[in-house]
Amino acid sequence: MKNGRFSDAQNMGILKQAEGSVPVSELCREYGMSSASFYKWRAKFGGMDASLIAEMKDLAEQDRRVKKMHAEMSMQNDLLKEALGKKR
């Protein structure tokens, strides 16, 4: 996954400036970003604070580990079934 130029904390700061009645076009010009990026951040992080973002990242990491573990267990299960099937 591509890392952006801005951290999540910076994204939150930019969103808070927009909530403080700074025009989006001015923010985009100031930070050198597109308005599409701004609206994507607002859709993703709108209404969140820093603790919720950290929690969201933690859950994404846990989800990644669970999916990896499931894939490994599924592969082991398939190998065991195949080995038992060949013995008979």
N, C-alpha and C positions, 0 to 999 in steps of 0.2 A: 504494500500500500504506500502511495506517495505521501511524503510528509510535506505539509504546506509551509509557507514562509512564516506564518503566524502561529503562536502557541494558543492553546485553548484559553489561557488567561488573557492573552492579547485580544482574542476574538470576543471574549466577554466584555473587555474594556471598550472595544469599538461599539458593541451592541448597546452598552450603557450610555455611551455618548449619543447614540442615535435616539435613545429613549429620552435624553435630556434636550431634545428639540434641535439637535444639530442635523442639518439636511444630509441625506444619504449620499447625494452626489458630491458634497463637499468632503465627507469622510472618505469616499472612494478615491477622490483626487489626492487627498492628504496622505493616505496610506498606500497609494499606488495599486489599488485592487479594482476588480470589476464589481459592478452592482449585482451581478449574478452570484458572486461569491458571498456578498453581504447577505442577500436574501436566502442563500443556502444555509449560512450560519444561523440566521434568525429562525429558520424552520427547524434546525437541529438543536440549537441551544436556547431558543427563546423561552424566557421565564425560568431558566435554571440559574443556580448559583454555583460557586466553585465546588462545594461539597457534593452536589448532585452530579457534576461532571466527573469528579474523581470516582464516585460510586458507579457511574455508567461505564467508565473505563475498566474498573475492577470486575464488573459483571461480564464485560466483553472478554476479558482475559480468562475468567473462569469458564465461560462458554467455549472458548477456543480449546482449553485443556480438556473439557468434558468430551467435545467432539473428537479430539485426537484419541482419547482413551477409548471411546466407543468404536472408532475405526480399528484400533489395534485389537480390541477384544473380538470384534466381528471377524477379523482376519484369522485370529487364533481359532475361533470357533469353526470357521470354514475349513481350516487345515486339519483340525481334529476330526471333523466329520468325514473329510476325504480320506484320512489315514485309516479310520475305522471301517470305512466302506471297502477299501482295498484289501484288508486282512481277510475278510469273509469270502 
